[in-house]
Amino acid sequence: MIAAVLLVAYPAWDALANFADASRSGGLGQNRTQAVNVVVSVVTTLAIVLALKISMNWVLGVFGVWAILSGLLQLGTAVRRWKSNGAQWAMILSGGQSALAGAFFIVQARMPMPPSITSVAGYAAVGAFYFLVSAVWLSVSQLRRKAA
């Protein structure tokens, strides 16, 4: 039950984080990759709720497709922001890792044995780490700009 809540909460949290970040960066109209990411993450949240009624293989497959799409959209956001916000290396690493992990999840989902939640837990932990690094990096950069 807790694993199901976490699987649903992760893309929902991503939708909220993308919405908040885009809102602070000129709005969804100026941040199209994040606007698309919000929609993809909301749809994925609903799809995971439905997939939980079918099997963990379906859940991991849906999660994998979402990880690929959101990772590529995150890469697009980071590349677009590179000049205006400085090095976006944490966001680039996170987006790339997400896309690769998504492919791995899809492979696992196609296995005959029900997949384990541990692979998603590791993915979420790495994603949380990148999120923290990005937040600290951007906060320090803003403080430096204000002090200069």
N, C-alpha and C positions, 0 to 999 in steps of 0.2 A: 504494500500500500504506500509506504513512504517513497519507494522507488518510483511509483507511478506519479505521485505528486511532483517529485523532482523532475521527472521527464516532461511533464506538462509545464512546470514553472520555468524551466530553462529557456525555451523559445519565447515564452511570455515576457520574461525579464529582458531578453534581448530586444524585443519589440519596444518595451518601455525605455530601455537605455538608448536605443537609436532615436526614438522620438524626442527624448529629453536633450540628447546631444545635438540633434538637428535643430531643435527649437532655439538652442543657445548659440547656434552657428548660422543664423540667418533664416531659419525656417525650413520646412520640408520642400518648398518650391525651389530653393537654392541648393538643396542637398538631395538630389534625386536618388542617388544610390541608397541613402538612408531611408528615404520615403518608401522605396521598393522593399528594402529590408524590413521595415515595419510591417508591411502587408504580408510578406513572405513568412515572417515570424508569427503573426497572428493566425494565418491560415495553417501553419504548421502546428501551432498549439491545439487548434481544433482537430486537425488530422491525427495528432497523437492520441487525443481523447478517444477518437473512433478506433484507431489501431489497437488501443489497449483492450478493446472488446474482441479483437481477432486473435492476435498472438504477439509475443515479444519479437518475433522475427519481423513482423509488419512494423512494429514500433521502431525497431532499430533501422529498418529501411527508410521510413519516413524521416527519422532523425538524421540519417546519413545524407539524404537529399537536401534537407534543410542546412546541415553543416556545410555542404559544398556551396550551395547558393549564398548563404549568409557570409561565408568566408570570402567568396569572390566579390560580393558587394562591399565587404569591409576593405578588401584590397583596393577596390575602386575608390572608396572614400579616402583612404590613406594616400594614394597616389595624387588625387585631386588636391588634397590639403598640404602636400609636401612643401610647396613654396610659401604658402601663407602661414602655416603653423609650425614650420620647422620639421625636423626629421620625425617621421611617423613610423619608425622602425618597429616599435612594439605592436602597432596596429597591423603592420605588414606581416610580421611574424605570426601574429594571431590569425589573421585571415588565411595565410598560406597553410598553417597547421590545421585550421578548421576544414579547409577544402580537402586536404589529404586524409584527415581523420574521417571525413564523411565518406570518402571512397572505401576506406577500411570498414566502416560500419555497414555499408551496402554489401560488401563481400561477406561479412559475418552474418548478415541477415539472410543470405541465400543458403547458408549451411543448414543441414537437416536438423541439427541439434538446436534447442532453444538457446539464444545468446545470453550471456551474463551481463548484468548491469555494470560490472566493474570497469569495462572499457569506457562506458559513458561517464562514469565517475572520474576517471583519470582525465578524460577530455575536459570535463567541467572544471576540474581543479586547475589545469593548465590555463584554461580560458579565464578563470577568476584571477590567476596570477598576472596574466597579460592586462586584464582590466585594471588591476591595482597599479601596475607599472605605468600604464598610460595615464591614469589619473594623477599619479604623483609627478610624472614627467611634465604634463601640461600645467599643473599647479606651480611647479618650480619655475617653469618657463614664463608663466604670467607674472610671478613675483619678480623675476629678473627684469622683465620689460618695464614694469612699474617703477623699479628702483633705478633704472637707467635714465 
